[in-house]
Amino acid sequence: MRFAGVGLVMLAAICWGITGGIADILMNKGWDPIVISLYRGAVGFICF
């Protein structure tokens, strides 16, 4: 339990990197960055 906080930070960084990669792919396909941000926020809010 001592390093649980470090593990959670690492997990958050990995998830942030994955979503950033997906956002890059979507922007290359013509998506608006605002729409991508709203979707990321909505998914984060639902999962919270």
C-alpha positions as CSV (number, residue, x, y, z in Angstrom):
1,M,0.0,0.0,0.0
2,R,3.0,2.2,0.4
3,F,3.6,2.8,-3.3
4,A,-0.1,2.8,-4.4
5,G,0.1,6.6,-5.1
6,V,3.1,6.1,-7.4
7,G,1.3,3.3,-9.3
8,L,-1.8,5.5,-9.8
9,V,0.3,8.3,-11.1
10,M,2.0,5.9,-13.5
11,L,-1.3,4.6,-14.7
12,A,-2.6,8.1,-15.2
13,A,0.4,9.0,-17.3
14,I,0.0,5.9,-19.4
15,C,-3.7,6.6,-20.0
16,W,-2.9,10.3,-20.8
17,G,-0.3,9.2,-23.4
18,I,-2.7,6.8,-25.0
19,T,-5.5,9.3,-25.3
20,G,-3.0,11.9,-26.6
21,G,-2.0,9.4,-29.3
22,I,-5.6,8.8,-30.2
23,A,-6.3,12.5,-30.3
24,D,-3.3,13.0,-32.7
25,I,-4.8,10.3,-35.0
26,L,-8.2,11.9,-35.0
27,M,-6.8,15.4,-35.6
28,N,-4.9,14.0,-38.6
29,K,-8.2,12.7,-39.9
30,G,-9.8,16.2,-39.7
31,W,-11.4,16.2,-36.2
32,D,-11.6,19.6,-34.4
33,P,-9.4,19.6,-31.3
34,I,-12.3,21.1,-29.2
35,V,-14.5,18.2,-30.1
36,I,-11.8,15.8,-29.1
37,S,-11.3,17.6,-25.8
38,L,-15.0,17.5,-25.1
39,Y,-15.2,13.7,-25.8
40,R,-12.1,13.1,-23.6
41,G,-13.7,15.1,-20.8
42,A,-17.0,13.3,-21.1
43,V,-15.4,9.9,-21.0
44,G,-13.3,11.0,-18.0
45,F,-16.4,12.3,-16.2
46,I,-18.3,9.1,-16.9
47,C,-15.4,6.9,-15.7
48,F,-14.9,9.0,-12.6
